[in-house]
Amino acid sequence: QVQLVESGGGLVQPGGSLTLSCAASGIVFDATRMGWYRQAPGKQRELVATISTYGRRNYIDSVKGRFTVSRDNAKNTVYLQMNSLKPEDTAVYYCNADMYYWGKGILVTVSS
């Protein structure tokens, strides 16, 4: 049974930082492409960042230079370091494995 459990969300002021974590189980983590998606209120879910099995990273333009995706294969965990957060980053963030498995999501709210 595949489980993806996100943590680290919450409320942060504009310009602040948060780091999301996603702990994975039930998959061969080091052979799995991992990603982060987000869904803002009233909008479609969008891909934020991906990291391949060998560490190649991709980002959507709106987060380039501010967000960093990383993985720790020893801990079966993928991270999303988010800096210089903006109100438009407010969304539920979802962890994804192999474009197929999903976490339940975690809320990030950027507001003063």
Contacts in CASP RR format, 6 or more apart in sequence:
PFRMAT RR
TARGET T0000
AUTHOR 0000-0000-0000
METHOD contacts of the structure
MODEL  1
QVQLVESGGGLVQPGGSLTLSCAASGIVFDATRMGWYRQAPGKQRELVAT
ISTYGRRNYIDSVKGRFTVSRDNAKNTVYLQMNSLKPEDTAVYYCNADMY
YWGKGILVTVSS
1 25 0 8 1.000
1 26 0 8 1.000
2 24 0 8 1.000
2 25 0 8 1.000
2 26 0 8 1.000
2 27 0 8 1.000
2 97 0 8 1.000
2 101 0 8 1.000
3 23 0 8 1.000
3 24 0 8 1.000
3 25 0 8 1.000
3 26 0 8 1.000
3 103 0 8 1.000
4 22 0 8 1.000
4 23 0 8 1.000
4 24 0 8 1.000
4 95 0 8 1.000
4 96 0 8 1.000
4 97 0 8 1.000
4 101 0 8 1.000
4 102 0 8 1.000
4 103 0 8 1.000
5 22 0 8 1.000
5 23 0 8 1.000
5 24 0 8 1.000
5 95 0 8 1.000
5 103 0 8 1.000
5 104 0 8 1.000
6 20 0 8 1.000
6 21 0 8 1.000
6 22 0 8 1.000
6 93 0 8 1.000
6 94 0 8 1.000
6 95 0 8 1.000
6 103 0 8 1.000
6 104 0 8 1.000
6 105 0 8 1.000
6 106 0 8 1.000
7 20 0 8 1.000
7 21 0 8 1.000
7 22 0 8 1.000
7 23 0 8 1.000
7 106 0 8 1.000
8 18 0 8 1.000
8 19 0 8 1.000
8 20 0 8 1.000
8 21 0 8 1.000
8 106 0 8 1.000
9 18 0 8 1.000
9 20 0 8 1.000
9 93 0 8 1.000
9 106 0 8 1.000
9 107 0 8 1.000
9 108 0 8 1.000
10 18 0 8 1.000
10 106 0 8 1.000
10 107 0 8 1.000
10 108 0 8 1.000
10 109 0 8 1.000
11 109 0 8 1.000
11 110 0 8 1.000
11 111 0 8 1.000
12 18 0 8 1.000
12 85 0 8 1.000
12 108 0 8 1.000
12 109 0 8 1.000
12 110 0 8 1.000
13 85 0 8 1.000
13 110 0 8 1.000
13 111 0 8 1.000
13 112 0 8 1.000
14 85 0 8 1.000
14 86 0 8 1.000
14 87 0 8 1.000
14 110 0 8 1.000
14 111 0 8 1.000
14 112 0 8 1.000
15 83 0 8 1.000
15 84 0 8 1.000
15 85 0 8 1.000
15 86 0 8 1.000
15 110 0 8 1.000
16 83 0 8 1.000
16 84 0 8 1.000
16 85 0 8 1.000
16 110 0 8 1.000
17 81 0 8 1.000
17 82 0 8 1.000
17 83 0 8 1.000
17 84 0 8 1.000
17 85 0 8 1.000
18 82 0 8 1.000
18 85 0 8 1.000
18 108 0 8 1.000
19 79 0 8 1.000
19 80 0 8 1.000
19 81 0 8 1.000
19 82 0 8 1.000
20 36 0 8 1.000
20 79 0 8 1.000
20 80 0 8 1.000
20 82 0 8 1.000
20 93 0 8 1.000
20 95 0 8 1.000
20 106 0 8 1.000
20 108 0 8 1.000
21 77 0 8 1.000
21 78 0 8 1.000
21 79 0 8 1.000
22 34 0 8 1.000
22 36 0 8 1.000
22 77 0 8 1.000
22 78 0 8 1.000
22 79 0 8 1.000
22 80 0 8 1.000
22 95 0 8 1.000
22 103 0 8 1.000
23 75 0 8 1.000
23 76 0 8 1.000
23 77 0 8 1.000
24 32 0 8 1.000
24 34 0 8 1.000
24 76 0 8 1.000
24 77 0 8 1.000
24 78 0 8 1.000
24 95 0 8 1.000
24 97 0 8 1.000
25 76 0 8 1.000
27 97 0 8 1.000
27 98 0 8 1.000
27 101 0 8 1.000
29 71 0 8 1.000
29 73 0 8 1.000
29 76 0 8 1.000
30 53 0 8 1.000
30 73 0 8 1.000
31 53 0 8 1.000
32 53 0 8 1.000
32 97 0 8 1.000
32 98 0 8 1.000
33 50 0 8 1.000
33 51 0 8 1.000
33 52 0 8 1.000
33 53 0 8 1.000
33 97 0 8 1.000
33 98 0 8 1.000
33 99 0 8 1.000
34 50 0 8 1.000
34 51 0 8 1.000
34 69 0 8 1.000
34 71 0 8 1.000
34 78 0 8 1.000
34 95 0 8 1.000
34 96 0 8 1.000
34 97 0 8 1.000
35 47 0 8 1.000
35 48 0 8 1.000
35 49 0 8 1.000
35 50 0 8 1.000
35 51 0 8 1.000
35 69 0 8 1.000
35 78 0 8 1.000
35 95 0 8 1.000
35 96 0 8 1.000
35 97 0 8 1.000
36 47 0 8 1.000
36 48 0 8 1.000
36 49 0 8 1.000
36 50 0 8 1.000
36 69 0 8 1.000
36 78 0 8 1.000
36 80 0 8 1.000
36 93 0 8 1.000
36 94 0 8 1.000
36 95 0 8 1.000
36 96 0 8 1.000
37 45 0 8 1.000
37 46 0 8 1.000
37 47 0 8 1.000
37 48 0 8 1.000
37 93 0 8 1.000
37 94 0 8 1.000
37 96 0 8 1.000
38 45 0 8 1.000
38 46 0 8 1.000
38 48 0 8 1.000
38 89 0 8 1.000
38 91 0 8 1.000
38 92 0 8 1.000
38 93 0 8 1.000
38 94 0 8 1.000
38 108 0 8 1.000
39 45 0 8 1.000
39 46 0 8 1.000
39 91 0 8 1.000
39 92 0 8 1.000
39 94 0 8 1.000
40 88 0 8 1.000
40 90 0 8 1.000
40 91 0 8 1.000
41 90 0 8 1.000
41 91 0 8 1.000
43 91 0 8 1.000
45 94 0 8 1.000
46 60 0 8 1.000
47 60 0 8 1.000
48 59 0 8 1.000
48 60 0 8 1.000
48 63 0 8 1.000
48 67 0 8 1.000
48 80 0 8 1.000
48 93 0 8 1.000
49 57 0 8 1.000
49 58 0 8 1.000
49 59 0 8 1.000
49 60 0 8 1.000
49 63 0 8 1.000
49 67 0 8 1.000
49 69 0 8 1.000
49 80 0 8 1.000
50 57 0 8 1.000
50 58 0 8 1.000
50 69 0 8 1.000
51 57 0 8 1.000
51 69 0 8 1.000
51 70 0 8 1.000
51 71 0 8 1.000
51 78 0 8 1.000
55 71 0 8 1.000
57 68 0 8 1.000
57 69 0 8 1.000
59 65 0 8 1.000
59 67 0 8 1.000
59 69 0 8 1.000
62 88 0 8 1.000
63 82 0 8 1.000
63 89 0 8 1.000
66 82 0 8 1.000
66 83 0 8 1.000
66 84 0 8 1.000
66 85 0 8 1.000
67 80 0 8 1.000
67 81 0 8 1.000
67 82 0 8 1.000
67 83 0 8 1.000
68 80 0 8 1.000
68 81 0 8 1.000
68 83 0 8 1.000
69 78 0 8 1.000
69 79 0 8 1.000
69 80 0 8 1.000
69 81 0 8 1.000
70 78 0 8 1.000
70 79 0 8 1.000
70 81 0 8 1.000
71 77 0 8 1.000
71 78 0 8 1.000
71 79 0 8 1.000
72 78 0 8 1.000
72 79 0 8 1.000
78 95 0 8 1.000
80 93 0 8 1.000
82 89 0 8 1.000
82 108 0 8 1.000
85 108 0 8 1.000
85 110 0 8 1.000
86 110 0 8 1.000
87 110 0 8 1.000
87 111 0 8 1.000
88 110 0 8 1.000
89 108 0 8 1.000
89 110 0 8 1.000
90 108 0 8 1.000
90 109 0 8 1.000
90 110 0 8 1.000
90 111 0 8 1.000
91 107 0 8 1.000
91 108 0 8 1.000
92 105 0 8 1.000
92 106 0 8 1.000
92 107 0 8 1.000
92 108 0 8 1.000
93 105 0 8 1.000
93 106 0 8 1.000
93 107 0 8 1.000
93 108 0 8 1.000
94 102 0 8 1.000
94 103 0 8 1.000
94 104 0 8 1.000
94 105 0 8 1.000
95 102 0 8 1.000
95 103 0 8 1.000
95 105 0 8 1.000
96 102 0 8 1.000
96 103 0 8 1.000
END
